[in-house]
Amino acid sequence: MQILENKFDVVIIGGGPIGIACALEAQKKKLSYIVLEKGCLVNSLYHYPTNMTFFSTSEKLELDSIPFISSNPKPVKREALEYYRRIATTNEINIKLFEKVNSVETIEDNWHKVFTTKAEYLAKNIIIATGFYDIPNFLNIPGEDLPKVSHYYNDPHYYATQKTVVVGASNSAVDAALEIYRKGGEVSMVVRQAEIGSRVKYWVRPDIVNRIEEGSIKAYFHSDIKEIRETEVVLNTPEGEKILENDFVLLLTGYRPNFKFLQDLGIKLSNDGKKIPQYDDETMETNVPGMYLAGVICGGTETHKWFIENSRIHAKMIMNNISKNKKPH
């Protein structure tokens, strides 16, 4: 492992859109940097559903005023992957893919040593831009580990003609229910609330409401899933316990940041249940000197508060502060 030549002003953990935005700003400030990504480029976006359409318009997903040209009013996943790939390659972003950060150790003079699956790095500053899509909100119910259960949804063809239970009422759950229904699947939704979530994309919400009202998709409101069995599921509903024949279960109940990783770094989290990391609103620096947050990870469990469009600014805020405080090595 080469430690001396792997010394940087900034190590950026996470190669998503916000991590790339940070890299672009580092280049402008003439800061040495490296981006470390445990998967492929914009790994979280890559694992979004195949047919996903963004809530945001293309200009709100742009980085560094680089035009994002889409053939649709709202861009789709395929277009976003191509856009961010072109930015990374055209600007020769210094990024290591399929290299997971295992730990970070703060050493003398507030330098940080970064240990990955492939190498070690030394940096004066660390930016955590890891998003939240990697860890599902597990329900911890019997049968959750059965092969027919997934916390992620990709393509509706897989569920054609099958009896699928979709748990949740967010954008991902609604998109999955509608797509599977239109591929000939028999879809049941299990929703804790009284109705479909208010934050569901405004052009999709009427569709799911109408499909439920006409009976094409069966929805169990004020309900939750109690147990998953090989060929059925058990629900708790206002009318009592119900057992449904079932082939597949999609537990689309949301995701959360890797809080343990943040705590291992020494970053303090709020103890109000929201687990919001401690950081300066003007610089994005955490309670650990030289350690910054960027993107959705700033919201703790409130993952709906930060998006690409309103957290792009974090890159400028962070790099301005790092550049201002930089001292010769």
Rosetta silent file (secondary structure, phi, psi, omega in degrees, C-alpha in Angstrom):
SEQUENCE: MQILENKFDVVIIGGGPIGIACALEAQKKKLSYIVLEKGCLVNSLYHYPTNMTFFSTSEKLELDSIPFISSNPKPVKREALEYYRRIATTNEINIKLFEKVNSVETIEDNWHKVFTTKAEYLAKNIIIATGFYDIPNFLNIPGEDLPKVSHYYNDPHYYATQKTVVVGASNSAVDAALEIYRKGGEVSMVVRQAEIGSRVKYWVRPDIVNRIEEGSIKAYFHSDIKEIRETEVVLNTPEGEKILENDFVLLLTGYRPNFKFLQDLGIKLSNDGKKIPQYDDETMETNVPGMYLAGVICGGTETHKWFIENSRIHAKMIMNNISKNKKPH
SCORE:     score description
SCORE:     0.000 S_00000001
   1 L     0.000  132.003 -175.945    0.000    0.000    0.000 S_00000001
   2 L  -100.338  107.667 -177.307    1.375    3.370   -1.049 S_00000001
   3 L   -90.276  -36.097 -173.485    0.691    5.976    1.591 S_00000001
   4 L   -69.131  -42.292 -178.467    3.074    8.781    0.583 S_00000001
   5 L   -81.987   -8.109  177.930    1.862    9.201   -2.995 S_00000001
   6 L  -100.916   48.945 -177.686   -1.777    8.839   -1.897 S_00000001
   7 E  -113.302  126.343 -172.750   -1.830   12.170   -0.063 S_00000001
   8 E  -135.008  158.047  169.563   -4.559   14.671   -0.936 S_00000001
   9 E   -67.064  -38.281 -174.703   -6.112   17.922    0.155 S_00000001
  10 E  -140.780  132.300  165.787   -9.504   16.227   -0.034 S_00000001
  11 E  -109.165  124.447  179.918  -10.848   12.675   -0.082 S_00000001
  12 E  -103.884  118.427 -179.414  -14.464   12.546   -1.278 S_00000001
  13 E   -97.380  110.539 -178.487  -16.351    9.455   -0.137 S_00000001
  14 L   118.115  119.616 -176.901  -19.172    8.735   -2.575 S_00000001
  15 L  -107.190   37.051  173.550  -19.209    9.019   -6.370 S_00000001
  16 L   -85.461 -171.314 -178.924  -22.805   10.137   -6.866 S_00000001
  17 H   -55.381  -39.935 -178.223  -23.888   13.471   -8.375 S_00000001
  18 H   -74.284  -36.163  173.995  -22.975   15.430   -5.237 S_00000001
  19 H   -61.815  -40.422  177.250  -19.597   13.705   -4.923 S_00000001
  20 H   -65.885  -40.511  177.459  -18.919   14.604   -8.555 S_00000001
  21 H   -59.437  -40.113  177.834  -20.012   18.202   -7.864 S_00000001
  22 H   -64.411  -39.191  178.748  -17.474   18.347   -5.039 S_00000001
  23 H   -63.692  -41.848  178.653  -14.761   17.049   -7.367 S_00000001
  24 H   -61.388  -40.522  179.015  -15.547   19.744   -9.950 S_00000001
  25 H   -69.694  -36.020  176.825  -15.247   22.436   -7.290 S_00000001
  26 H   -61.882  -40.659  177.932  -11.974   20.958   -6.017 S_00000001
  27 H   -61.128  -42.831  179.865  -10.576   21.206   -9.544 S_00000001
  28 H   -61.550  -37.155 -177.109  -11.572   24.879   -9.727 S_00000001
  29 L   -86.066    3.243 -179.629   -9.847   25.594   -6.418 S_00000001
  30 L    59.345   37.005  176.666   -6.706   23.729   -7.545 S_00000001
  31 L   -95.938  137.797  174.006   -7.059   21.304   -4.642 S_00000001
  32 L   -75.360  137.561 -174.420   -5.687   17.788   -4.916 S_00000001
  33 E  -153.373  165.613  169.537   -8.501   15.296   -4.440 S_00000001
  34 E  -148.998  142.531  175.869   -9.736   11.780   -5.051 S_00000001
  35 E  -103.808  130.544  178.859  -13.274   10.359   -5.135 S_00000001
  36 E  -114.112  121.056 -177.020  -13.787    6.901   -3.656 S_00000001
  37 L  -126.016  127.258 -175.363  -16.912    4.995   -4.734 S_00000001
  38 L   -74.466  -17.026  179.309  -17.743    1.486   -3.509 S_00000001
  39 L  -124.540 -145.820  177.961  -19.724    0.635   -6.641 S_00000001
  40 L   -80.159  174.016  177.448  -20.053    1.909  -10.178 S_00000001
  41 L   -58.159  137.583 -172.691  -20.204    5.572  -11.135 S_00000001
  42 L    40.798   59.422 -171.835  -23.312    7.186   -9.570 S_00000001
  43 H   -57.148  -42.514 -179.152  -23.954    3.815   -7.974 S_00000001
  44 H   -63.336  -44.637  178.510  -27.235    4.730   -6.263 S_00000001
  45 H   -61.021  -38.193 -179.854  -28.745    6.054   -9.493 S_00000001
  46 H   -59.816  -33.555 -177.594  -27.664    2.896  -11.285 S_00000001
  47 L   -91.339    4.336  172.367  -29.700    0.819   -8.827 S_00000001
  48 L   -66.731  161.191  178.016  -32.849    2.916   -9.209 S_00000001
  49 L   -55.048  146.020 -175.740  -35.744    1.176  -11.026 S_00000001
  50 L   -53.822  -42.200 -173.266  -35.189    0.702  -14.767 S_00000001
  51 L   -99.378   19.115 -173.855  -38.103    2.892  -15.823 S_00000001
  52 L   -65.434  136.217  171.404  -37.732    5.602  -13.180 S_00000001
  53 E  -110.393  133.324 -179.058  -38.627    9.176  -14.073 S_00000001
  54 L   -70.073  150.862  172.708  -37.153   11.939  -11.935 S_00000001
  55 L   -71.510  -37.320 -175.918  -39.373   14.341  -10.011 S_00000001
  56 L   -80.905  154.506  170.362  -37.034   17.192  -10.947 S_00000001
  57 L   -78.352  164.105 -171.992  -36.634   18.761  -14.367 S_00000001
  58 H   -61.506  -37.319 -177.009  -33.281   18.316  -16.088 S_00000001
  59 H   -66.307  -24.653  179.121  -31.946   21.803  -15.314 S_00000001
  60 H   -80.829   -9.408  176.825  -32.354   21.156  -11.594 S_00000001
  61 H  -100.555   -0.891 -176.591  -30.144   18.072  -11.893 S_00000001
  62 L   -71.057  147.683  175.231  -27.343   19.938  -13.667 S_00000001
  63 L  -113.115  135.285  172.052  -23.888   20.259  -12.153 S_00000001
  64 L    55.188   33.625  179.503  -21.659   23.291  -12.604 S_00000001
  65 L    60.072   22.341  174.626  -24.028   24.804  -15.228 S_00000001
  66 L   -83.332  118.869 -172.666  -23.232   21.937  -17.621 S_00000001
  67 L   -59.253  135.658  174.595  -26.421   21.540  -19.711 S_00000001
  68 L  -109.562  101.933 -178.061  -28.489   18.398  -19.146 S_00000001
  69 L   -92.394  120.924  179.399  -30.441   17.877  -22.357 S_00000001
  70 L  -121.464  146.564  177.627  -33.409   15.540  -21.992 S_00000001
  71 L   -86.858    1.439 -178.257  -35.951   14.459  -24.586 S_00000001
  72 L  -122.392  155.212  174.718  -38.613   14.316  -21.865 S_00000001
  73 L   -56.993  -37.639  174.170  -40.224   16.978  -19.633 S_00000001
  74 L  -120.267  126.998 -177.592  -38.786   14.982  -16.721 S_00000001
  75 L   -67.165  156.004  179.374  -35.543   13.077  -17.371 S_00000001
  76 E  -107.127  168.633 -175.647  -35.367    9.314  -16.972 S_00000001
  77 H   -53.578  -47.148 -176.427  -32.733    7.160  -15.313 S_00000001
  78 H   -57.742  -41.369  179.939  -30.940    6.261  -18.560 S_00000001
  79 H   -67.321  -38.870 -179.916  -30.462    9.934  -19.437 S_00000001
  80 H   -66.046  -42.502  178.676  -29.156   10.788  -15.974 S_00000001
  81 H   -59.001  -43.027 -179.797  -26.602    7.971  -16.042 S_00000001
  82 H   -67.328  -40.029 -179.743  -25.310    9.205  -19.389 S_00000001
  83 H   -60.992  -51.100 -176.759  -25.206   12.839  -18.220 S_00000001
  84 H   -70.935  -31.413  176.106  -23.165   12.181  -15.084 S_00000001
  85 H   -64.503  -43.995 -179.515  -20.878    9.733  -16.896 S_00000001
  86 H   -63.655  -38.569  177.226  -20.064   12.330  -19.526 S_00000001
  87 H   -61.025  -46.558 -177.007  -19.312   14.917  -16.845 S_00000001
  88 H   -63.934  -42.207 -176.561  -16.953   12.510  -15.049 S_00000001
  89 H   -78.041  -43.696 -178.453  -15.086   11.459  -18.190 S_00000001
  90 H   -62.777  -38.506 -179.162  -14.964   14.837  -19.956 S_00000001
  91 L   -91.277    5.382  177.427  -13.651   16.572  -16.835 S_00000001
  92 L    50.036   50.258  177.634  -11.290   13.688  -16.042 S_00000001
  93 L   -59.543  132.569  178.624  -12.595   13.344  -12.509 S_00000001
  94 L   -81.488   93.776 -173.920  -10.065   11.525  -10.327 S_00000001
  95 E  -132.145  138.582  174.632  -12.305    8.703   -9.135 S_00000001
  96 E  -109.112  117.180 -179.198  -11.685    5.150   -7.961 S_00000001
  97 L   -95.452  158.121 -179.595  -14.663    2.877   -8.568 S_00000001
  98 L    54.184   40.882  177.916  -15.479   -0.386   -6.800 S_00000001
  99 L  -132.831  102.898 -173.980  -13.313    0.691   -3.886 S_00000001
 100 L   -86.840  136.203  174.379  -15.144    0.722   -0.568 S_00000001
 101 E   -81.220  120.851  179.535  -14.011    2.857    2.362 S_00000001
 102 E   -88.636  -39.612 -177.661  -13.776    0.623    5.420 S_00000001
 103 E  -163.110  162.327  175.949  -12.666    3.149    8.010 S_00000001
 104 E  -132.769  131.422 -179.395  -11.126    6.565    8.631 S_00000001
 105 E  -119.121  126.371  176.793   -8.625    7.288   11.394 S_00000001
 106 E   -85.717  126.201 -175.986   -7.787   10.822   12.532 S_00000001
 107 L  -116.207 -158.282 -173.141   -4.073   11.145   13.252 S_00000001
 108 H   -63.137  148.406  178.779   -1.685   13.962   14.238 S_00000001
 109 H    60.264   28.246  178.861   -2.422   17.559   13.187 S_00000001
 110 H    59.215   29.037  168.826   -5.998   16.569   12.276 S_00000001
 111 L   -81.377  155.560 -178.151   -4.930   14.605    9.218 S_00000001
 112 E  -122.355  131.558  176.048   -7.149   11.683    8.287 S_00000001
 113 E  -102.566  123.413 -175.888   -5.999    8.255    7.143 S_00000001
 114 E  -105.877  124.509  179.779   -8.552    6.513    4.916 S_00000001
 115 E  -107.159  122.931  178.392   -8.533    2.725    4.674 S_00000001
 116 E  -117.433 -177.959  177.858  -10.284    1.128    1.689 S_00000001
 117 L   -71.168  -10.616 -174.903  -10.603   -2.358    0.259 S_00000001
 118 L  -127.591  -20.814 -173.360   -7.675   -1.602   -2.062 S_00000001
 119 L  -161.559 -178.030  172.866   -5.409    1.079   -0.600 S_00000001
 120 E  -124.958  146.528 -179.649   -4.738    3.697    2.066 S_00000001
 121 E  -134.632  153.640  177.311   -4.994    7.458    1.604 S_00000001
 122 E  -121.176  130.976 -177.719   -3.998   10.487    3.629 S_00000001
 123 E  -145.307  145.611  174.754   -6.095   13.652    3.512 S_00000001
 124 E   -77.278  -29.458 -177.638   -6.409   16.911    5.378 S_00000001
 125 E  -133.401  144.474  177.794  -10.125   16.999    4.600 S_00000001
 126 E  -123.925  134.939  172.453  -12.821   14.360    4.155 S_00000001
 127 E  -116.292  124.749  176.506  -16.201   14.864    2.462 S_00000001
 128 E   -99.971  112.574 -179.702  -18.903   12.273    3.101 S_00000001
 129 L  -130.010   52.948 -169.002  -21.359   12.267    0.201 S_00000001
 130 L   -92.418   -1.280  177.419  -22.620    8.712    0.531 S_00000001
 131 L    67.558 -149.865 -173.956  -26.360    9.273    0.186 S_00000001
 132 L  -150.328    4.423 -167.125  -28.826    6.922    1.837 S_00000001
 133 L   -83.582   -5.341 -171.414  -29.903    4.243   -0.657 S_00000001
 134 L   -85.759  -22.479 -175.040  -27.721    1.384    0.553 S_00000001
 135 E  -119.389  111.030  179.482  -29.466    0.445    3.805 S_00000001
 136 E   -71.802  158.082  170.104  -33.204   -0.383    3.706 S_00000001
 137 L   -82.035   99.030 -178.716  -35.531    0.254    6.615 S_00000001
 138 L   -71.690  145.022  179.096  -36.026   -3.327    7.723 S_00000001
 139 L   -88.903  -18.338 -179.924  -39.384   -4.253    9.257 S_00000001
 140 L    55.429   53.243  177.469  -37.918   -7.068   11.366 S_00000001
 141 L  -117.460  158.315  177.771  -40.870   -9.382   10.803 S_00000001
 142 L   -58.621  133.656  176.879  -40.936  -13.168   10.362 S_00000001
 143 L    88.976    0.433 -178.473  -40.115  -14.178    6.792 S_00000001
 144 L   -64.519  -21.191 -178.851  -38.429  -10.929    5.801 S_00000001
 145 L   -94.854    7.684  178.717  -35.357  -12.920    4.778 S_00000001
 146 L   -66.920  150.892 -178.613  -37.231  -15.264    2.403 S_00000001
 147 L   -59.951  -25.759 -177.156  -35.978  -15.325   -1.223 S_00000001
 148 L   -79.833   -1.177 -176.034  -39.281  -13.926   -2.514 S_00000001
 149 E  -103.016  136.161  174.855  -38.782  -10.703   -0.515 S_00000001
 150 E  -139.287  146.373  174.306  -36.898   -7.653   -1.780 S_00000001
 151 L   -98.469    3.352  178.591  -36.323   -4.135   -0.436 S_00000001
 152 L  -130.844  149.321  178.860  -35.487   -2.909   -3.929 S_00000001
 153 L  -123.544  136.864 -177.747  -37.498   -2.855   -7.144 S_00000001
 154 L  -119.010  -68.827 -171.314  -35.990   -2.939  -10.614 S_00000001
 155 L  -133.941  136.975 -175.421  -38.138   -4.098  -13.527 S_00000001
 156 H   -70.303  -24.857 -177.228  -41.851   -5.039  -13.722 S_00000001
 157 H   -54.898  -35.303 -177.903  -41.389   -7.923  -16.182 S_00000001
 158 H   -58.283  -29.451 -173.828  -40.047  -10.102  -13.369 S_00000001
 159 H  -103.866    9.765 -178.765  -43.436   -9.956  -11.613 S_00000001
 160 L   -58.122  133.227  178.970  -45.690  -10.493  -14.642 S_00000001
 161 L    68.046    2.678 -177.166  -48.719  -12.726  -13.846 S_00000001
 162 L   -98.622  158.083  175.547  -47.559  -13.083  -10.231 S_00000001
 163 E   -88.534  109.886 -175.044  -49.279  -12.105   -6.985 S_00000001
 164 E  -118.700  130.494  173.200  -47.142   -9.291   -5.587 S_00000001
 165 E  -100.013  126.350  177.158  -47.598   -7.406   -2.329 S_00000001
 166 E  -109.344  119.631 -179.687  -46.089   -3.912   -2.299 S_00000001
 167 E  -101.711  122.896 -178.806  -45.561   -2.454    1.170 S_00000001
 168 L   125.786  166.740 -179.701  -45.353    1.347    1.322 S_00000001
 169 L  -142.228   26.951  178.217  -46.970    4.373   -0.309 S_00000001
 170 L   -90.344 -173.979  179.124  -44.008    6.474   -1.447 S_00000001
 171 H   -57.245  -44.378 -177.053  -42.888    7.147   -5.031 S_00000001
 172 H   -65.260  -40.392 -179.994  -41.001    3.874   -5.290 S_00000001
 173 H   -67.322  -43.318 -179.410  -43.930    1.820   -4.005 S_00000001
 174 H   -65.658  -44.625  178.216  -46.452    3.558   -6.269 S_00000001
 175 H   -59.259  -44.642 -179.529  -44.246    3.240   -9.355 S_00000001
 176 H   -62.832  -46.744 -178.420  -43.727   -0.469   -8.666 S_00000001
 177 H   -59.536  -46.421 -178.491  -47.436   -1.142   -8.092 S_00000001
 178 H   -66.943  -43.914 -177.833  -48.505    0.606  -11.302 S_00000001
 179 H   -65.998  -43.249 -179.715  -45.803   -0.919  -13.492 S_00000001
 180 H   -65.703  -41.944  176.649  -46.380   -4.457  -12.224 S_00000001
 181 H   -57.098  -42.165 -176.945  -50.143   -4.084  -12.633 S_00000001
 182 H   -77.189   -9.296  172.033  -49.642   -2.991  -16.249 S_00000001
 183 L   -98.854   12.830  175.498  -47.469   -6.052  -16.917 S_00000001
 184 L    89.828   11.901  177.389  -50.306   -8.310  -15.834 S_00000001
 185 L   -81.981  153.244  175.050  -49.341   -8.758  -12.205 S_00000001
 186 E   -96.038  109.299 -168.974  -51.914   -9.041   -9.416 S_00000001
 187 E  -109.338  132.734  169.864  -50.919   -6.232   -7.051 S_00000001
 188 E  -122.259  136.199  177.354  -51.898   -5.584   -3.448 S_00000001
 189 E  -109.532  140.292  177.190  -50.601   -2.558   -1.545 S_00000001
 190 E  -117.621  118.174 -170.770  -50.171   -2.411    2.226 S_00000001
 191 L  -128.593  124.845  179.380  -50.181    1.155    3.557 S_00000001
 192 L   -68.767  -33.872 -176.490  -49.879    2.254    7.181 S_00000001
 193 L   -81.096 -177.985 -178.645  -51.429    5.632    6.485 S_00000001
 194 L   -84.033  -13.492 -176.938  -54.989    6.472    5.474 S_00000001
 195 L  -157.564  176.004  176.241  -54.057    7.261    1.870 S_00000001
 196 L   -65.183  141.681 -174.331  -51.286    7.324   -0.717 S_00000001
 197 L   -53.589  141.910 -177.968  -48.408    9.581    0.370 S_00000001
 198 L   -71.102  -18.438 -178.870  -48.745   13.301   -0.346 S_00000001
 199 L   -91.770    5.560  176.320  -45.173   13.498   -1.708 S_00000001
 200 L   -64.717  142.831 -177.608  -45.877   11.046   -4.534 S_00000001
 201 L   -48.307  130.456 -169.261  -45.133   12.611   -7.942 S_00000001
 202 L   -62.645  -24.814  179.762  -48.082   14.829   -8.803 S_00000001
 203 L   -87.958   -8.894 -179.787  -48.588   13.328  -12.270 S_00000001
 204 L  -100.993  -33.458 -174.274  -48.568    9.759  -10.870 S_00000001
 205 H   -55.639  -45.301  178.174  -50.730   10.132   -7.777 S_00000001
 206 H   -60.182  -33.333  179.735  -54.076   10.424   -9.648 S_00000001
 207 H   -63.050  -50.362 -177.816  -53.203    7.264  -11.583 S_00000001
 208 H   -67.750  -37.523  178.527  -52.651    5.117   -8.489 S_00000001
 209 H   -61.801  -43.322  179.419  -55.702    6.593   -6.728 S_00000001
 210 H   -67.024  -38.490  179.678  -57.894    5.759   -9.723 S_00000001
 211 H   -66.153  -36.001  178.068  -56.515    2.223  -10.047 S_00000001
 212 H   -69.769  -43.958 -177.745  -57.257    1.621   -6.367 S_00000001
 213 H   -64.298  -33.694 -179.884  -60.754    3.112   -6.586 S_00000001
 214 L   -85.143   -6.273  177.113  -61.659    0.960   -9.589 S_00000001
 215 L    88.223    3.918  178.539  -60.295   -2.163   -7.883 S_00000001
 216 L   -67.171  -34.343  174.576  -57.493   -2.877  -10.359 S_00000001
 217 L  -121.917  126.888  179.660  -55.029   -2.621   -7.472 S_00000001
 218 E   -86.470  127.321  179.102  -56.164   -3.695   -4.020 S_00000001
 219 E  -119.351  133.152  175.585  -55.003   -1.369   -1.233 S_00000001
 220 E  -108.620  102.651 -179.760  -55.110   -2.107    2.500 S_00000001
 221 L   -89.333  162.127 -175.696  -54.931    1.223    4.342 S_00000001
 222 L    52.592   36.273 -173.924  -54.263    1.617    8.067 S_00000001
 223 L  -131.719  162.439  171.837  -52.602   -1.778    7.737 S_00000001
 224 E  -145.742  166.342 -178.184  -49.218   -3.413    8.059 S_00000001
 225 E   -93.234  127.869 -172.870  -47.622   -6.703    7.182 S_00000001
 226 E   -96.544  -39.421 -176.373  -47.297   -9.076   10.119 S_00000001
 227 E  -155.995  145.466  176.283  -45.630  -12.155    8.652 S_00000001
 228 E  -115.727  126.585  179.663  -44.332  -13.426    5.309 S_00000001
 229 L  -117.280  174.019 -175.459  -44.671  -17.111    4.474 S_00000001
 230 L   -56.609  -43.077 -174.336  -43.616  -19.203    1.495 S_00000001
 231 L  -123.562   10.342 -178.360  -46.933  -18.936   -0.362 S_00000001
 232 E  -159.015  169.066  173.833  -48.842  -16.252    1.578 S_00000001
 233 E  -131.262  153.731  178.877  -48.592  -13.150    3.718 S_00000001
 234 E  -113.244  126.960 -179.287  -50.367  -12.180    6.930 S_00000001
 235 E  -113.532  147.758  166.602  -51.682   -8.626    7.288 S_00000001
 236 E   -99.341  118.524 -179.138  -52.979   -6.629   10.238 S_00000001
 237 E  -126.504  167.253  177.133  -55.931   -4.579    8.963 S_00000001
 238 L   -59.970  -23.572  178.626  -58.729   -2.554   10.606 S_00000001
 239 L   -90.620    4.246 -179.017  -61.005   -5.530    9.896 S_00000001
 240 E   109.264 -170.314 -177.586  -58.612   -7.908   11.622 S_00000001
 241 E   -72.863  135.023  176.879  -55.993  -10.342   10.386 S_00000001
 242 E  -126.927  142.112  177.025  -56.034  -11.215    6.668 S_00000001
 243 E  -114.711  125.837 -179.342  -54.094  -13.904    4.838 S_00000001
 244 E  -114.973  138.234  168.866  -53.306  -13.370    1.149 S_00000001
 245 E   -64.368  142.132 -171.102  -51.942  -15.849   -1.386 S_00000001
 246 L  -157.062  142.192  175.950  -48.642  -14.452   -2.506 S_00000001
 247 L  -107.025  -39.655 -177.587  -45.633  -15.006   -4.801 S_00000001
 248 E  -139.423  151.686  176.639  -43.485  -11.932   -4.154 S_00000001
 249 E  -129.246  126.487  174.031  -43.177   -9.157   -1.557 S_00000001
 250 E  -109.274  110.247  179.720  -41.631   -5.745   -2.204 S_00000001
 251 E   -93.424   83.336 -175.728  -40.871   -3.973    1.069 S_00000001
 252 L   -98.131   65.865 -172.851  -40.451   -0.446   -0.293 S_00000001
 253 L  -104.744   18.563  174.966  -40.461    1.248    3.094 S_00000001
 254 L    97.197  175.338 -174.436  -37.553    3.614    2.529 S_00000001
 255 E  -137.932  169.601 -177.489  -33.836    3.704    3.187 S_00000001
 256 E  -146.539  155.292  176.554  -31.483    5.401    5.601 S_00000001
 257 L   -64.793  165.884  177.027  -27.901    6.659    5.750 S_00000001
 258 L   -83.128   85.779 -175.925  -25.156    4.561    7.285 S_00000001
 259 H   -65.420  -33.593  179.732  -25.343    6.095   10.749 S_00000001
 260 H   -62.651  -39.995  178.410  -22.802    3.681   12.200 S_00000001
 261 H   -60.848  -44.353  179.072  -20.209    4.870    9.680 S_00000001
 262 H   -62.490  -43.895 -179.116  -20.828    8.492   10.690 S_00000001
 263 H   -66.406  -37.342  177.463  -20.586    7.652   14.385 S_00000001
 264 H   -62.941  -27.550  177.685  -17.389    5.663   13.818 S_00000001
 265 L   -79.083  -10.285 -178.939  -15.947    8.838   12.273 S_00000001
 266 L    95.185    6.815 -178.841  -16.789   10.711   15.453 S_00000001
 267 L   -79.718  129.885 -177.763  -19.645   12.725   13.943 S_00000001
 268 L   -81.055  141.998  177.794  -22.371   13.508   16.477 S_00000001
 269 E  -115.842  148.035  177.574  -26.011   12.715   15.674 S_00000001
 270 L   -65.469  148.287 -177.443  -29.095   14.322   17.185 S_00000001
 271 L  -103.547   26.910 -179.686  -30.807   12.185   19.810 S_00000001
 272 L   -98.073   11.825 -178.189  -34.355   13.167   18.843 S_00000001
 273 L    93.731  -20.074 -179.929  -34.887   10.117   16.639 S_00000001
 274 L   -85.033  -19.841  177.190  -34.050   12.018   13.445 S_00000001
 275 L    53.371   42.141  179.028  -30.312   11.329   13.824 S_00000001
 276 L   -76.122  124.839 -179.126  -29.383   14.553   12.043 S_00000001
 277 E   -65.775  151.767  178.307  -25.581   14.889   11.915 S_00000001
 278 L   -83.190  123.575  177.523  -23.974   17.915   13.503 S_00000001
 279 E  -155.746  159.762  179.080  -22.579   20.330   10.918 S_00000001
 280 L   -82.041  126.337 -176.695  -22.125   24.045   10.272 S_00000001
 281 L   -63.407  -22.987 -176.278  -24.868   25.405    7.997 S_00000001
 282 L   -95.083  -27.716 -176.862  -22.435   27.773    6.250 S_00000001
 283 L  -116.342  -16.368 -176.534  -19.429   25.497    5.725 S_00000001
 284 L    69.694   11.181  177.683  -20.925   21.963    6.032 S_00000001
 285 E   -79.142  136.772 -179.309  -18.059   21.065    8.402 S_00000001
 286 E   -83.354 -173.531  176.543  -19.025   18.607   11.138 S_00000001
 287 L   -69.093  -13.045  175.354  -17.933   18.574   14.766 S_00000001
 288 L   -93.037  117.974 -177.566  -14.823   16.675   13.571 S_00000001
 289 L   -55.325  132.184  178.007  -12.309   19.219   12.164 S_00000001
 290 L    79.032    9.713 -179.727  -11.747   18.777    8.438 S_00000001
 291 E  -119.660  122.623 -171.722  -14.692   16.405    8.003 S_00000001
 292 E  -120.812  158.753  174.641  -17.622   17.626    5.895 S_00000001
 293 E  -118.191  144.980  177.125  -21.053   16.402    4.810 S_00000001
 294 L  -144.158  136.862  174.869  -22.659   16.909    1.405 S_00000001
 295 L    90.721 -157.159 -170.110  -26.012   15.875   -0.003 S_00000001
 296 H   -64.421  -21.884 -178.423  -28.894   13.879    1.398 S_00000001
 297 H   -62.799  -18.677  179.647  -26.848   12.453    4.262 S_00000001
 298 H   -66.968  -19.412 -173.709  -27.241   15.827    6.001 S_00000001
 299 H   -90.541    0.742 -177.282  -30.901   15.083    6.721 S_00000001
 300 L    61.300 -131.098  179.429  -30.506   12.046    8.958 S_00000001
 301 L   -76.528  -12.625  179.558  -33.675    9.959    8.766 S_00000001
 302 L   -85.846   68.036 -172.732  -35.439   12.817    6.973 S_00000001
 303 L   -70.826   -8.954  179.621  -34.188   11.646    3.599 S_00000001
 304 L   -85.583   -3.218 -173.553  -36.887   13.602    1.752 S_00000001
 305 L   -87.458  -27.892 -177.187  -35.385   16.983    2.650 S_00000001
 306 L  -118.119  134.316  178.238  -32.248   16.957    0.501 S_00000001
 307 L  -132.515  178.089  175.300  -32.062   16.221   -3.224 S_00000001
 308 H   -56.987  -44.268 -171.881  -29.566   16.801   -6.009 S_00000001
 309 H   -66.601  -31.961 -178.240  -31.246   20.108   -6.835 S_00000001
 310 H  -105.781    0.968  177.121  -31.014   21.692   -3.375 S_00000001
 311 H  -115.632    2.187  175.003  -27.717   20.159   -2.204 S_00000001
 312 L   -58.089  -32.841 -177.512  -25.535   20.951   -5.237 S_00000001
 313 H   -64.102  -22.027  179.905  -24.604   24.145   -3.400 S_00000001
 314 H   -57.090  -36.546 -177.728  -22.876   22.103   -0.691 S_00000001
 315 H   -59.824  -46.681  179.416  -19.926   21.529   -3.032 S_00000001
 316 H   -65.134  -43.417 -179.089  -19.177   25.262   -3.359 S_00000001
 317 H   -59.096  -44.991 -177.780  -19.681   25.877    0.362 S_00000001
 318 H   -67.448  -49.646 -175.124  -17.269   23.117    1.321 S_00000001
 319 H   -68.629  -31.678  174.392  -14.547   23.907   -1.204 S_00000001
 320 H   -62.107  -42.175 -179.212  -14.660   27.625   -0.421 S_00000001
 321 H   -69.503  -41.635  179.747  -14.025   26.817    3.233 S_00000001
 322 H   -64.980  -44.517 -179.138  -11.286   24.280    2.535 S_00000001
 323 H   -62.749  -40.727 -179.130   -9.541   26.620    0.096 S_00000001
 324 H   -63.595  -36.670 -175.074   -9.728   29.518    2.555 S_00000001
 325 H   -95.863    1.038 -175.204   -8.189   27.458    5.355 S_00000001
 326 L   -66.374  135.712  175.080   -5.622   25.601    3.290 S_00000001
 327 L  -119.188  152.036  178.457   -2.052   25.709    4.549 S_00000001
 328 L   -59.121  139.858  178.073    1.059   24.538    2.710 S_00000001
 329 L   -70.176    0.000    0.000    1.864   20.859    3.359 S_00000001
